[in-house]
Amino acid sequence: MLEKEALVLLGYLIAIMLFLCAFIAVFVMFFLKRKNLLVLQKMQEQQKFEKELAKTEIEIKENTLKNIGWELHDNVGQLLSVVNIHLNMLEQKSSGEQTSQIKETKEVVSHALQEVRSLSKTLNNDVILKNGLVTSIQTEVERFNRLKFLEASILVEGEEKRLNSSDEIIIFRIVQEFLSNVIKHAKATSLQVFVTFSETTLTIVMQDNGVGFSTKTKSTNSGTETMRSRAEMIGATFELNSEIGQGTTLKLSYTF
């Protein structure tokens, strides 16, 4: 009889222990799940904060560029126009070699005025949105050719589609940053830009024949990081490939 009671008691103890183990296991699983959920929420909040911070920085930069564009167009452009007027007055009173020199100076001033106005347009996001992404890129390529930095060309394929306005600005700034890097670092003589529209995707490929660099050893510069972060912000894929002596190629794919 005692042995039977002992077995029953042992069974109760085992059952209680199993219950406690199961309770502890469920509690731990619930705790870990809750902890993981909080960590995930914190990560999402951090990502949201970083995205909003990056968006704010871009807005500040765009406003700064717009103000610079206005200053170039209204103030510097106006000063160059005044210089041209004075040169016209001097030309009327001059003769011989002086007239020839004044005409040459007028041509330089007129050319500078044209470039200032062209540059002011590429800095003003309102103008970019008005002209559209493709026209804005074409204008930038034409400006490079006029300044004889290098020989640039652009090929557009497919039917152009208007994108989200803020995304268009970001894509154009990525293109502008790459072109700026080509001028500053690549020592290239030619640049090709390919813009392709499909039913759902915009693909932009830009490649130069410059000195290139090793992506394995060269540390990523701030310009590249800026382009990459801008691409991530709009959900675009960003690929930058380069080899020493083989130039550099950027491929940007955006799904709309």
ROSEFI-888002 format. One record per residue (C-alpha): x negated, y, z negated. Coordinates in steps of 0.2 Angstrom, whole numbers. Each point is the difference from the previous one (the first is absolute). Last residue first. Example, Ala and Ser with C-alpha at 12.3 -4.5 7.8 and 13.67 -1.06 7.14 Angstrom:
# residues 2
    east   north      up
     -68      -5     -36
       6     -17      -3
# end
This chain:
# residues 256
    east   north      up
     -40     262     305
     -16     -11      -1
     -17       9       0
     -16      -8       6
     -16      10      -1
     -16      -7       8
     -17       9      -2
     -15      -4      11
     -18       5      -3
     -15       0      11
     -11     -15       5
     -17       6      -5
       2      -5     -18
      17      -9      -1
      17       7      -4
      18      -6      -4
      13      10      -9
      17      -8      -2
      15       8      -8
      17      -8      -1
      15      13      -3
      11       0     -16
       2      19       0
     -11       2     -16
     -12     -14       5
      -5      10      16
      -3      16     -11
     -11     -11     -11
     -10      -7      14
      -3      17       8
      -5       8     -16
     -12     -15      -4
      -8       2      17
      -2      19      -3
      -7      -3     -17
     -14     -12       6
       0     -19      -1
     -17      -6      -5
     -10      -6      15
      -7     -18      -2
      13     -12       7
       9      13      11
     -16       3       9
       0      17       9
       4       7      17
     -12      10      11
      14       7      11
      10      -8      14
      17       5      -7
      16      -9      -3
      17       5      -5
      15     -12       0
      18       5      -4
      14     -12      -2
      18       5      -2
      12     -15      -4
      18      -4       2
       5      -1      18
     -18       3       6
     -10      17       0
     -18       0       5
     -13      15      -3
     -17      -4       6
     -14      13      -4
     -17      -1       8
     -15      10      -5
     -16       3       9
     -18       8      -3
      -1      -6     -18
     -12       7     -14
      11     -10     -12
      -1      10     -16
       8      18       1
       9      -1      16
       6     -18      -2
       5       4     -18
      11      15       6
       8     -11      13
       4     -13     -14
       7      13     -12
      11       7      14
       7     -17       4
       4      -3     -18
       7      18      -1
      12      -5      15
       6     -16      -9
       3      10     -16
      10      14       9
      10     -13      10
       4      -9     -16
       7      16      -8
      12       2      15
       6     -18       1
      -4      -5      18
       5       6      17
      -2     -13      13
     -11       1      16
       4     -13      13
     -14     -12       4
     -18       4       3
     -11      16      -4
     -18       1       6
     -11      13      -7
     -17       6       5
     -15       9      -8
     -17       5       7
     -10       7     -14
      -2      16     -10
       3      10      16
      11      13      -9
      13      -2      13
      -1     -19      -1
       3       0     -19
      14      12       3
       8     -12      12
      -1     -14     -12
       9      10     -13
      13       6      12
       3     -18       5
       2      -5     -19
      13      13      -2
       9      -5      15
       1     -18      -6
       6       5     -17
      14      12       4
      -1      18       5
      12       7     -13
      -7     -12     -13
     -18       5       3
       5      19       0
       8      -2     -17
     -15     -10      -6
     -11      16       3
     -19      -5       1
       1      -6      18
       9      16       5
     -14      11      -8
     -13      -9      10
       8       4      16
       2      18      -5
     -19       1      -5
      -5      -9      16
       9      13      11
      -7      14     -10
     -18      -7       2
       3      -1      18
       6      17       2
     -15       6     -11
     -12      -9      11
       8       7      16
       0      17      -7
     -18      -1      -4
      -4      -5      18
      10      14       7
      -9      12     -12
     -17      -6       7
       6       3      18
       6      17      -4
     -16       4      -9
     -10      -5      15
       8      13      12
      13      11      -8
       9       3     -16
      15      11      -5
      13     -12       6
      -9     -14      -8
      -1       8     -17
      19       2       0
       2     -18       5
     -13      -5     -14
      10       9     -13
      16      -9       5
     -10     -17      -1
      -6       4     -17
      18       4      -5
       5     -17       6
     -14      -8     -10
       6       9     -15
      18      -6       3
      -6     -18       2
     -10       1     -16
      15       7     -10
      16      -7       7
      -5     -17       8
     -15      -4     -11
      10       5     -16
      15      -9       6
     -10     -16       3
      -9       2     -17
      17       1      -8
       6     -15       9
     -16     -10      -5
       3       5     -19
      18      -5       1
      -5     -17       8
     -13      -2     -13
      13       3     -14
      12     -12       8
     -14     -13       2
      -4       2     -19
      18      -2      -5
       2     -16      10
     -16      -7      -7
       7       4     -18
      17      -7       5
      -9     -16       6
     -11      -1     -15
      15       2     -12
      10     -13      10
     -15     -12      -1
      -1       3     -19
      18      -2      -3
      -1     -16      10
     -15      -6     -10
       9       4     -16
      16      -9       6
     -11     -15       4
      -8       0     -17
      17       2      -8
       6     -15       9
     -15     -10      -3
       2       3     -19
      18      -4       1
      -4     -16       9
     -14      -4     -13
      12       3     -14
      14     -11       7
     -13     -14       4
      -6       2     -18
      17       0      -8
       5     -15      11
     -16     -10      -5
       3       5     -19
      18      -6       1
      -5     -16       9
     -14      -3     -13
      13       4     -14
      13     -12       7
     -14     -13       2
      -5       3     -18
      18      -1      -6
       3     -16      10
     -16      -8      -7
       5       5     -17
      17      -7       2
      -7     -16       7
     -12      -2     -15
      15       2     -11
      10     -13       9
     -16     -11      -1
      -2       3     -19
      19      -4      -2
      -2     -16       8
     -16      -4      -9
       9       4     -16
      14     -12       4
# end
